[in-house]
Amino acid sequence: MKATSLAYRAHLDGELTTLATCWRLQRLDGLVLGFTDHDRDLVIGVQPYHAAAGFSRSAIANQAGMAVDNLDVEGVLDHETIQPEEIRAGLFDYAEVRIFQVNWADLSQGQMLLRRGRLGEVVTLSDGTFKSELRGLTQALAQNIGEVYQTECRADLGDSRCKIDLAPFRAPATITAAFDRRTVLASCADPRAVDEWFNNGLARFETGPNAGKAIEIRSWTATGNLVLHLPAPYLPAIGDELELTPGCFKTRDHCIHKWANIINMRAEPLLPGRDEVLRYPDATG
C-alpha cells in the first residue's frame, strides 16, 4: 500500500482527479533536475519540475518479494537541461530517480511515491530520443560480493591494492589532428611512449570542449595515433591538451616487466585452469 496523506487519498477517491506524474533526477555530480508530464511547470518545495511531454515509461509493477523491479524509460531530447553531449559523456548514467504523483491543483496534499531507483546506462538514438532502464533498489542486492580466483589481476592500476604511484608515469600530449570523436593524432614527448604504452590507460582532456572528461584508451602507437574506447562528447580540436596515463593488461608478464609490481598483483596466474582440472589419463599413460 502506498503511503499518502488523508487529503490526497480523499482526492483519489473523488469523481474527478487532477494528477500529474513527476520525475526527480539527481546525477552523480550532484545536479538535480525535475520534470513533469503536466502541461505547465510545477514547483514542489524549492525544486522546479519542467513540463516535458516527450517521455514515456513501461508499466510500473511492484512485487512483495526480493525480485528486482525494473522499468524502461524512453524520451525525446526536448528540454535544454538534457543535452545529447552530456548523455554521451555518461553524466546521466546511474542517476538516482524518484517518480511520484501529485495533485497539481493542490500541491499541499503531498506526494504518492511510485518508484525509486537508479538509471542504467543512458543511450541516445539516431532519431533524437534517449533510452534507459530504471533499476529498482533491490538491484544492489543482486550483485556478487567477494572475489574469485582468476588469472588476470583484480586490482585497478594505481589503486590502494596495486600501490603503483601513477603521477610519474602521466604524460602531457597535444592533439595535432582529429579524425572523429574517437580517433586523433597526439604529440607526446615522453620517451617511454612506445607502441601500446598507453593501451588500456586513460586520456583526460585538460582543455577544449571536452575539458574534464576522461576516457579509456583503446590503442596507442609511437607515431601518436590515439584511439579511444568511447567517443568524446565533442569533436576534439587541434591544440587541445591531454593528460595520458599508461595502462595495464593485468597479466603476470605485464606486472613483472612493465611495472615491476608482481608482489602486489591480485591474481592467481599459476593455478591450474579448467583444462588441467578436466584432464584424465589416456591410453598411453
C-alpha positions in Angstrom: 0.0 0.0 0.0 1.3 3.5 -0.9 1.7 6.0 1.9 -0.3 9.2 1.2 -1.9 11.9 3.1 -5.6 11.7 4.0 -6.3 14.7 1.8 -4.5 13.1 -1.2 -6.4 9.8 -0.6 -9.7 11.6 -0.5 -8.8 13.3 -3.8 -8.1 9.9 -5.3 -11.5 8.6 -4.1 -13.3 11.6 -5.8 -15.0 11.5 -9.1 -12.6 14.0 -10.7 -8.8 14.0 -10.2 -6.1 16.4 -11.1 -3.0 14.3 -11.1 0.5 14.8 -12.5 3.5 12.5 -12.6 6.8 14.0 -11.6 10.4 12.8 -12.1 13.2 13.9 -9.8 16.6 13.0 -11.2 19.9 13.5 -9.3 23.1 12.9 -11.2 26.2 11.5 -9.6 27.8 15.0 -9.9 25.0 16.4 -7.6 22.9 18.2 -10.2 19.2 17.8 -9.6 16.6 18.0 -12.4 12.8 17.8 -12.2 10.3 17.0 -14.9 6.5 16.5 -15.0 4.0 15.3 -17.6 1.7 18.2 -16.6 1.1 20.9 -19.3 2.9 23.6 -17.2 5.8 23.8 -14.9 5.4 22.9 -11.2 7.4 24.0 -8.2 7.4 21.4 -5.4 9.3 22.6 -2.3 12.1 24.6 -3.9 12.6 22.3 -6.9 11.1 23.3 -10.2 9.6 20.5 -12.3 9.7 21.3 -16.0 6.8 20.3 -18.3 8.1 17.6 -20.6 5.7 15.8 -22.8 8.4 13.8 -24.6 8.9 10.8 -22.3 7.2 7.5 -21.8 7.8 4.5 -19.5 6.7 0.9 -19.3 4.1 0.0 -16.7 5.1 0.1 -13.0 4.7 -3.1 -11.2 5.8 -3.7 -7.6 6.4 -7.1 -6.0 6.4 -8.2 -2.4 9.4 -10.5 -2.9 13.1 -9.7 -3.5 12.9 -9.8 -7.3 14.4 -6.7 -9.0 11.7 -4.2 -10.1 12.8 -2.6 -13.4 11.1 -0.4 -16.0 12.1 1.0 -19.3 12.3 4.8 -19.9 12.2 6.4 -23.3 12.1 10.1 -24.1 12.7 12.9 -26.6 15.5 15.4 -26.1 13.0 18.2 -25.9 14.4 20.2 -22.9 17.6 22.4 -22.7 18.6 20.7 -19.5 19.2 17.3 -21.2 21.9 17.7 -23.9 22.9 14.7 -26.1 26.6 15.5 -25.5 26.1 15.1 -21.7 24.3 11.8 -22.2 27.1 10.6 -24.4 29.6 11.7 -21.8 27.8 9.5 -19.3 26.7 12.3 -16.9 23.2 10.7 -16.6 24.3 7.2 -16.1 23.3 5.7 -12.7 21.5 8.8 -11.7 19.0 8.4 -8.8 15.4 8.8 -9.9 12.2 9.3 -7.9 8.9 9.0 -9.7 5.8 10.3 -7.8 2.4 11.7 -8.3 0.9 14.9 -7.0 -2.3 16.8 -7.2 -1.3 19.7 -9.4 -4.3 21.7 -8.2 -3.3 21.4 -4.6 0.4 20.6 -4.0 0.0 20.8 -0.3 -1.7 17.4 -0.3 1.8 15.8 -0.6 3.1 13.1 -2.9 2.5 9.4 -3.7 5.8 7.7 -4.5 5.5 5.4 -7.4 9.1 4.2 -7.9 12.6 4.9 -6.7 15.8 3.6 -8.2 18.8 4.3 -10.4 19.1 4.6 -14.2 21.3 2.1 -16.0 23.4 3.3 -18.9 21.6 6.0 -20.9 22.0 5.9 -24.7 20.9 8.3 -27.4 19.3 7.1 -30.6 19.6 8.5 -34.1 16.1 9.8 -34.1 16.8 12.3 -31.3 15.5 10.2 -28.4 17.1 8.6 -25.4 16.6 5.2 -23.7 17.5 3.7 -20.4 16.4 1.3 -17.7 15.3 2.3 -14.3 16.6 -0.3 -11.8 14.8 -0.9 -8.5 16.5 -0.6 -5.1 16.9 -4.4 -4.9 19.3 -4.3 -7.9 22.2 -3.8 -5.4 21.3 -7.0 -3.6 21.7 -9.0 -6.8 25.3 -8.0 -7.2 28.0 -10.6 -6.4 30.1 -9.6 -3.4 33.5 -11.0 -3.0 36.3 -12.2 -5.3 37.1 -15.3 -7.3 40.4 -16.8 -8.3 41.4 -15.7 -11.8 44.5 -15.3 -14.0 44.0 -11.6 -14.6 44.7 -9.0 -11.8 41.6 -7.9 -9.9 43.1 -4.6 -8.8 42.9 -1.4 -10.8 46.2 0.2 -11.8 47.1 2.7 -9.2 44.5 1.8 -6.6 45.2 1.0 -2.9 45.8 -2.7 -3.7 48.0 -2.1 -6.7 50.0 0.6 -4.9 51.6 2.0 -8.1 52.1 5.8 -8.0 50.9 6.9 -11.4 51.9 10.5 -11.1 55.5 10.0 -12.5 54.0 8.0 -15.4 51.4 10.5 -16.6 52.5 12.4 -19.7 51.1 15.6 -21.4 50.1 15.4 -25.0 48.6 17.8 -27.6 46.2 16.9 -30.3 47.6 17.6 -33.8 44.8 16.2 -35.9 41.3 14.8 -35.2 39.6 12.3 -37.5 36.5 11.8 -35.4 35.4 11.8 -31.8 37.4 8.5 -31.1 40.5 8.8 -33.2 43.1 11.6 -33.1 46.8 12.2 -33.6 48.6 13.4 -30.5 52.1 14.7 -29.9 53.7 13.2 -26.8 57.3 13.9 -25.9 57.6 11.2 -23.3 60.4 8.8 -24.4 58.6 5.8 -22.8 55.6 6.3 -25.2 56.3 3.4 -27.5 53.7 1.3 -29.2 51.0 0.1 -26.8 52.4 2.1 -23.9 49.1 3.8 -23.2 46.8 0.9 -24.2 44.1 0.3 -21.6 45.1 3.6 -20.0 43.3 6.9 -19.6 43.1 10.0 -21.7 42.0 13.1 -19.7 41.1 16.2 -21.7 42.6 19.3 -20.0 41.4 22.0 -22.4 38.9 22.3 -25.2 35.2 21.5 -25.2 35.8 18.1 -23.6 37.8 19.5 -20.7 37.5 17.4 -17.6 36.3 14.2 -19.4 38.4 11.1 -19.0 38.1 8.2 -21.5 39.8 4.8 -21.6 42.4 4.4 -24.4 41.9 1.5 -26.8 45.2 1.8 -28.6 48.3 3.9 -28.9 51.2 4.0 -31.3 54.6 5.7 -31.1 53.6 7.9 -34.1 50.8 9.4 -31.9 47.8 7.6 -33.2 45.4 7.5 -30.3 42.1 5.6 -30.4 39.6 5.9 -27.5 37.3 3.1 -26.4 34.3 5.5 -26.4 33.7 8.7 -28.4 34.3 12.0 -26.8 31.2 14.1 -26.2 32.5 16.8 -28.6 34.9 16.5 -31.6 38.4 17.3 -30.3 40.2 20.2 -31.9 43.8 20.8 -32.9 45.6 22.2 -29.9 43.5 20.5 -27.2 45.7 19.3 -24.4 45.6 15.8 -22.9 47.0 14.0 -19.9 47.8 10.4 -20.8 48.1 7.7 -18.2 49.6 4.3 -19.3 47.5 1.2 -18.9 48.0 -2.3 -17.7 46.9 -5.6 -19.3 46.5 -7.2 -15.9 48.7 -10.1 -16.8 51.7 -11.6 -14.9 54.2 -10.6 -17.6 52.9 -7.0 -17.7 53.1 -6.7 -13.9 56.7 -8.0 -13.9 58.2 -6.3 -17.0 56.3 -3.0 -17.2 55.5 -2.2 -13.6 57.9 -4.4 -11.5 55.0 -4.9 -9.1 54.4 -8.6 -9.0 54.4 -8.5 -5.2 51.1 -6.6 -5.3 49.5 -8.5 -8.1 45.9 -9.6 -7.2 45.7 -12.7 -9.4 46.5 -16.4 -9.4 48.1 -16.9 -12.8 49.8 -20.2 -11.8 46.7 -22.0 -10.7 45.6 -24.9 -12.9 43.0 -23.9 -15.4 39.8 -25.7 -16.4 41.6 -27.9 -19.0 44.0 -29.1 -16.3 41.2 -29.9 -13.9 39.3 -32.0 -16.5 42.3 -34.0 -17.7 42.3 -37.7 -17.3 44.8 -40.5 -18.1 44.9 -41.5 -21.7 45.8 -44.9 -23.2 49.5 -44.1 -23.3 49.5 -43.3 -19.6 
